[in-house]
C-alpha cells in the first residue's frame, strides 16, 4: 500500500519526505552519536536539467580524459597489496597506464608506465619485481625510477643516465588505499579529501583487508553506472525486495566542497512507501534478503525491542570480534547496520561503519565511452593485533555472468547488483531517444548526481 504524499517543506532547504528523518532515528540512539553523523548539510544545488550528450558524446568523453582523469586523485589499490619491496601495481585508466612500486627503502613511487626508449609499456601485470625492465630491448630502471642501464650502452652515449629517470606522478595514501594523480600541480590528497579523513577516523578503514573484489564490464557510460550508487530514490522501483527494511525515501544526502558527498540510508526500518509492517516483518525480510547481517535461526524480535534495535544487536554480536571492544558498548545502531555511503570525486565510493563495508569504483572500459568497468570491493575490519588475511585478488565476471552467480557476493546481495545492471544498458539506449536532449533530476534525492556534474563542469571549464 502506498503512503500519503504529504511532504515536509522548509523554505530554506526545500521539500523532504514526511517519514522520520535519519536525524530523528539518531535521537533514539543509546550510545553517543559521532559528530560526523550529526552533520546534516541540507544541500540545494538548483533544478537545472542535464544534457544527454554528457553520456553519449565522444567529444565529452575526450574532455573528461583531458580534464578529469589526468587531473584528479584516483584510488588504485590497497596499501597492503604493495607492501613489500618490489611489489608493483599496474593501474589503467582510459588509454593511460600508471605503475606504482614499493622501493627497497619502503617508499611508494608512481610512474607513467612507458619505456623511455621506444615507448613500450614497461610493466604488463601487477606483481613483484626486482627492477623495472622493458621486455622489448631490456632498458631497465630501479624501483625508485632511476635509470639502471641497457644493452649496448656504447650506442647511447647521448643519454644522460642521471636524468633518464622514469616520469613520476603523485602518489599518496588514505584509509588503507593508494591514490595517484597525474597532475603535478594538483592539491595534496589531504586537501582534496576535505572532511573525509576526520569523518572516517572513527571507523579506521586502514585496519581492514580486502575480502571480496569482483569486477565486470557493464554496457553503459561509466557515469550511468556511478549514478545508480549515489542515490536511493531508485530502490522503490528497482529493488522492491529491500523496501520492508530500507528507509529509502527518508535517506539523508550531504555534500562538502567539490569532491565529497554522502548518502545515509537507514536499515531495520520499513520504507515510507509501505504500511502495516510489524517489527517481526522487518526482521524476517532483512534476514532473508540482506547479506550484511547475521542470520540466526528463529530470529524473533524480543518484547520491548524494535526491529532496528534487534538487528543492530545481532550485528554487534557477529562483528564485535573484528574490533577492539564489543560494538554495543560504544557504536550506534546506525554504525552497526546502516548504508553510510560516501563518495570521492570522480569515481570512488566507500561505505562507513562497523561492519564489512562495500566500496564501489567505476571507470571507462579502456577508451570506450559506451562501456565501463564496475568494481565491487568489500573491506572487512580487523581488531588491533589480529592476523591480517591476504587481500583477495580481483575476479572479473564474464559478459554472461551475473553478480548473483559470484559466490563471493552471494545470491541476495548479487541480485541487487543484477537489478541495477538490468537498467544500465536500457538507460544508455533510452537517452538516445529523449527528444528534448535533457534529463530531469530530483532536487534533494538526486542532489549528489547534481553535485557530481557541477564538479565535473568545474574541471572541464578549468575552474578546478
C-alpha positions in Angstrom: 0.0 0.0 0.0 1.3 3.5 -0.9 1.6 6.0 1.9 0.2 9.6 1.8 2.1 12.1 -0.3 2.2 14.9 2.3 5.6 16.5 2.5 7.6 18.5 4.9 8.6 21.8 3.5 11.3 24.1 4.9 11.6 27.2 2.8 15.4 27.3 3.2 16.0 23.7 2.0 13.0 22.6 0.0 10.7 19.6 0.5 11.6 16.5 2.4 9.9 13.1 2.8 7.2 13.1 5.6 8.7 10.0 7.2 11.0 10.0 10.2 14.3 11.5 9.2 17.7 9.9 9.7 18.4 12.5 12.4 15.1 11.5 14.1 16.5 8.0 14.3 19.8 9.2 15.7 17.8 10.9 18.5 16.8 7.4 19.7 20.4 6.1 20.0 21.7 5.0 23.4 25.4 5.3 22.6 26.9 8.7 21.9 26.4 9.8 18.2 29.6 10.9 16.5 29.6 14.4 15.1 30.2 13.1 11.5 26.7 11.5 11.6 25.1 14.6 13.1 26.5 16.7 10.2 23.4 17.4 8.0 24.3 19.8 5.2 20.8 20.1 3.7 22.1 20.8 0.2 20.2 22.6 -2.5 22.1 22.9 -5.8 19.4 24.1 -8.2 17.0 22.4 -10.5 18.8 22.5 -13.8 18.5 19.6 -16.3 21.4 17.6 -17.7 22.2 17.1 -21.3 22.3 13.5 -22.5 25.4 14.4 -24.5 27.4 14.1 -21.3 26.9 10.3 -21.6 26.6 9.8 -25.3 29.2 12.2 -26.8 32.7 11.1 -27.8 33.8 14.7 -27.5 32.6 15.0 -23.9 34.5 11.8 -23.1 37.7 13.2 -24.5 37.2 16.3 -22.4 36.9 14.0 -19.3 40.1 12.3 -20.3 42.0 15.6 -20.5 40.5 17.5 -17.6 39.3 14.8 -15.2 41.3 11.6 -15.5 44.6 13.4 -15.9 43.9 15.8 -13.0 42.1 14.1 -10.2 43.1 11.8 -7.3 42.1 8.2 -8.1 42.2 5.1 -5.8 44.2 2.3 -7.4 44.7 -0.5 -4.8 45.1 -1.3 -1.1 48.3 -0.3 0.6 48.6 -4.0 1.7 48.7 -5.1 -1.9 52.0 -3.3 -2.4 53.6 -3.6 1.0 56.8 -5.4 0.2 59.9 -4.1 -1.7 59.4 -4.8 -5.4 55.6 -5.1 -5.2 54.3 -3.3 -8.2 50.7 -2.5 -9.2 49.6 -1.5 -12.7 46.6 0.9 -12.9 45.0 1.6 -16.3 42.6 4.5 -16.9 41.3 5.1 -20.4 44.4 4.9 -22.6 46.8 5.7 -19.8 48.8 3.4 -17.6 50.4 4.1 -14.3 52.7 1.7 -12.3 53.1 2.1 -8.5 56.1 0.4 -6.9 57.4 -0.2 -3.4 61.1 0.7 -3.3 63.7 -1.2 -1.4 63.6 1.6 1.1 59.9 1.1 1.6 58.8 4.2 -0.2 55.8 4.3 -2.6 56.6 5.6 -6.1 54.4 6.0 -9.1 55.4 6.5 -12.8 53.9 6.7 -16.2 54.1 3.1 -17.4 56.2 3.5 -20.5 59.8 2.7 -21.5 61.7 5.9 -22.4 63.5 4.1 -25.2 60.8 3.1 -27.7 57.6 3.7 -25.6 56.6 0.1 -24.9 54.5 -0.4 -21.8 57.2 -1.1 -19.2 55.2 -3.5 -16.9 52.3 -5.5 -18.2 50.9 -7.1 -15.0 51.0 -6.3 -11.3 53.5 -8.5 -9.4 56.8 -8.4 -7.5 59.8 -7.2 -9.5 63.5 -6.6 -8.6 63.7 -4.0 -11.2 61.6 -2.4 -13.9 62.8 -4.0 -17.1 61.3 -3.4 -20.6 60.6 -6.7 -22.4 61.3 -5.1 -25.8 65.0 -4.1 -25.6 65.8 -4.6 -21.8 66.1 -1.0 -20.9 66.0 -1.1 -17.1 65.1 1.2 -14.2 65.4 0.8 -10.5 62.3 0.6 -8.4 62.7 4.3 -7.5 62.6 5.2 -11.2 66.4 5.8 -11.6 67.9 4.5 -14.8 69.9 1.4 -14.3 71.1 0.6 -17.9 70.6 -1.0 -21.2 72.3 -3.5 -23.6 74.9 -1.9 -25.9 75.3 1.2 -23.8 78.1 2.3 -26.1 75.3 3.1 -28.7 73.6 5.5 -26.4 76.3 7.9 -25.3 73.8 10.7 -25.8 71.7 9.5 -22.9 72.4 11.2 -19.5 71.9 8.4 -17.1 71.3 10.8 -14.2 68.4 12.5 -15.9 66.9 9.5 -17.7 64.6 8.5 -14.9 61.0 7.5 -15.3 58.4 10.2 -15.3 56.8 10.2 -11.9 53.2 11.0 -10.9 51.8 12.0 -7.5 51.1 9.1 -5.1 49.7 9.2 -1.5 47.6 7.0 0.8 44.4 7.4 2.9 42.3 4.8 4.7 44.5 1.9 3.6 44.1 2.9 -0.1 46.8 4.1 -2.5 45.8 7.1 -4.7 47.6 8.6 -7.7 47.3 11.9 -9.5 48.9 12.7 -12.9 48.7 16.4 -12.3 51.9 17.6 -10.6 50.2 20.8 -9.7 47.2 19.2 -8.0 46.3 19.9 -4.4 47.5 17.4 -1.9 45.4 14.3 -1.3 44.6 15.5 2.2 43.3 18.8 0.9 41.4 17.1 -1.9 39.6 14.8 0.6 38.3 17.6 2.7 36.1 16.4 5.6 36.6 12.7 4.7 39.6 11.8 6.9 38.1 13.3 10.0 34.8 11.5 9.4 36.5 8.2 8.9 38.9 8.5 11.8 36.4 6.6 14.0 35.9 3.7 11.5 39.6 3.2 10.7 39.3 1.6 7.2 43.1 1.3 7.1 42.8 -1.6 9.6 40.8 -3.7 7.1 41.6 -6.2 4.5 40.1 -6.8 1.1 37.8 -9.9 1.5 35.9 -9.6 -1.8 36.8 -8.0 -5.2 34.6 -8.6 -8.2 34.5 -6.5 -11.4 32.5 -6.6 -14.6 32.3 -4.7 -17.9 28.9 -3.0 -18.0 27.2 -1.8 -21.2 26.9 1.9 -20.5 28.9 5.1 -20.0 30.7 4.9 -16.6 28.6 7.8 -15.2 25.4 5.8 -15.8 26.7 3.1 -13.5 28.2 5.5 -11.0 24.9 7.5 -10.6 23.0 4.3 -9.6 25.0 4.2 -6.4 24.8 7.7 -5.2 21.0 7.9 -4.7 18.4 5.7 -3.0 15.5 7.0 -5.0 15.5 4.1 -7.4 15.0 1.5 -4.7 11.2 1.7 -4.8 11.1 0.6 -8.4 14.4 -1.3 -8.9 14.8 -3.1 -5.6 11.3 -3.7 -4.1 12.5 -6.7 -2.1 14.5 -4.4 0.2 11.8 -1.9 1.0 10.4 -3.8 4.1 13.7 -3.0 5.9 15.1 0.0 4.0 14.1 3.6 4.7 14.8 4.7 1.2 12.7 7.9 0.8 14.0 9.3 4.1 17.7 8.9 3.2 19.9 11.9 4.1 22.1 13.4 1.4 25.1 15.6 2.1 27.8 17.4 0.1 31.0 19.0 1.2 33.1 21.2 -1.1 33.7 19.9 -4.6 34.9 16.3 -4.1 32.9 14.7 -1.2 29.3 13.6 -0.9 27.3 11.1 1.2 24.0 9.2 1.3 22.9 7.6 4.6 20.0 5.2 4.3 18.7 3.7 7.5 18.1 -0.1 7.7 15.9 -2.1 10.0 13.2 0.4 9.3 10.4 -0.1 6.7 10.2 2.2 3.7 7.7 5.1 3.9 6.2 3.7 0.8 4.9 0.7 2.7 2.3 0.5 5.5 1.3 -2.1 8.1 4.6 -3.9 8.6 5.4 -5.2 12.1 8.9 -5.3 13.6 8.9 -9.1 13.0 8.0 -8.5 9.3 11.0 -6.1 9.1 13.4 -8.7 10.7 12.1 -11.6 8.6 12.6 -9.7 5.4 16.0 -8.3 6.3 17.4 -11.7 7.4 16.0 -13.3 4.3 17.4 -10.8 1.8 20.3 -8.8 3.2 23.8 -10.2 3.1 25.1 -7.6 5.6 23.7 -9.0 8.8 24.0 -12.2 10.8 21.2 -14.8 10.3 20.3 -16.8 13.4 17.6 -19.4 13.3 14.2 -18.5 14.9 15.1 -14.8 14.9 12.2 -13.5 17.0 12.1 -9.8 18.0 12.2 -9.7 21.8 9.4 -7.9 23.6 10.3 -4.2 24.1 12.8 -4.1 21.2 12.3 -2.6 17.8 13.4 -4.4 14.6 16.2 -1.8 14.2 17.5 -2.4 17.8 17.3 -6.2 17.4 19.2 -6.2 14.0 21.8 -3.8 15.5 22.4 -6.3 18.4 22.7 -9.2 16.0 25.4 -7.3 14.1 27.1 -6.3 17.4 27.3 -10.0 18.4 28.5 -11.0 14.9 31.1 -8.3 14.2 32.5 -7.4 17.6 35.4 -9.8 17.3 36.6 -7.6 14.4 37.1 -4.7 16.8 38.9 -3.9 20.0 35.8 -3.8 22.2 32.2 -5.0 21.9 30.3 -2.9 19.5 27.3 -2.5 21.7 29.5 -0.8 24.3 30.2 2.3 22.0 28.8 2.0 18.5 25.5 3.4 17.5 22.8 1.3 15.9 23.4 3.2 12.7 27.1 2.4 12.6 26.3 -1.3 13.0 23.9 -1.7 10.2 23.1 1.4 8.0 24.2 2.2 4.5 26.6 5.1 5.1 28.0 5.7 1.6 30.5 8.4 0.9 32.0 9.3 -2.5 35.2 10.8 -3.6 35.1 12.6 -7.0 35.3 11.2 -9.6 34.7 7.5 -9.1 35.4 6.0 -5.7 32.6 5.3 -3.1 33.4 3.7 0.3 30.8 2.7 2.9 31.5 3.6 6.5 30.5 1.9 9.8 31.4 -1.0 12.0 30.5 -3.9 9.7 32.1 -5.3 6.5 32.0 -2.3 4.1 31.3 -2.3 0.4 33.3 0.0 -1.8 32.3 0.9 -5.4 34.5 2.1 -8.2 33.6 2.9 -11.8 35.8 3.9 -14.7 35.7 3.8 -18.5 36.4 0.4 -20.1 39.6 1.4 -21.8 39.0 4.3 -24.2 35.4 3.2 -24.9 32.9 5.8 -23.6 29.9 3.5 -24.1 31.1 0.7 -21.7 32.6 0.8 -18.3 34.2 -1.3 -15.6 32.2 -1.7 -12.4 34.0 -2.9 -9.3 32.6 -4.2 -6.0 35.1 -4.4 -3.2 34.3 -5.5 0.4 36.6 -4.4 3.2 36.5 -6.4 6.5 37.8 -4.6 9.5 40.3 -6.2 12.0 41.0 -5.7 15.7 44.3 -4.3 16.7 47.0 -7.0 16.5 44.8 -9.5 14.7 46.4 -11.6 12.0 45.7 -9.9 8.6 44.5 -12.3 5.9 45.9 -11.8 2.4 43.9 -9.4 0.2 41.8 -11.3 -2.3 42.7 -10.8 -5.9 40.2 -9.3 -8.3 37.9 -11.6 -10.2 36.3 -10.4 -13.5 32.9 -11.8 -14.3 32.3 -12.7 -17.9 29.8 -10.9 -20.1 27.1 -13.5 -19.5 27.8 -14.0 -15.7 25.5 -12.3 -13.2 26.6 -10.8 -10.0 24.3 -13.2 -8.2 26.4 -16.1 -9.7 29.5 -14.8 -7.9 29.8 -16.9 -4.8 31.8 -14.1 -3.1 28.7 -11.9 -3.2 26.0 -14.4 -2.6 22.7 -14.6 -4.3 20.8 -12.0 -2.3 23.4 -9.2 -2.5 24.3 -10.1 -6.0 20.7 -9.9 -7.1 20.6 -6.2 -6.0 23.5 -5.5 -8.4 21.9 -7.6 -11.1 18.8 -5.4 -10.8 20.9 -2.3 -11.2 22.7 -3.9 -14.2 19.3 -4.5 -15.9 18.7 -0.8 -16.0 22.1 0.3 -17.3 22.0 -0.6 -21.0 18.4 0.5 -21.2 19.4 3.9 -19.8 22.3 4.1 -22.4 19.9 3.3 -25.2 17.0 5.3 -23.9 18.9 8.5 -23.6 19.3 8.5 -27.4 15.5 8.7 -27.7 15.0 11.7 -25.3 13.8 14.3 -27.8 14.5 17.2 -25.5 18.1 16.0 -25.1 17.8 16.7 -21.4 17.4 14.6 -18.2 15.5 15.8 -15.1 16.8 15.4 -11.6 15.1 15.4 -8.2 16.2 18.4 -6.2 17.1 16.5 -3.0 17.2 12.8 -3.6 19.4 13.2 -6.6 21.4 16.1 -5.3 24.6 14.0 -5.3 24.2 13.5 -9.1 23.8 17.2 -9.5 26.8 17.9 -7.2 28.9 15.4 -9.2 28.1 17.1 -12.5 28.7 20.5 -11.2 32.2 19.4 -10.1 32.7 17.7 -13.4 31.9 21.0 -15.2 34.3 22.9 -13.0 37.2 20.6 -14.1 36.3 20.8 -17.7 36.0 24.6 -17.6 39.3 25.0 -15.8 37.7 26.4 -12.6 39.3 23.4 -10.7 
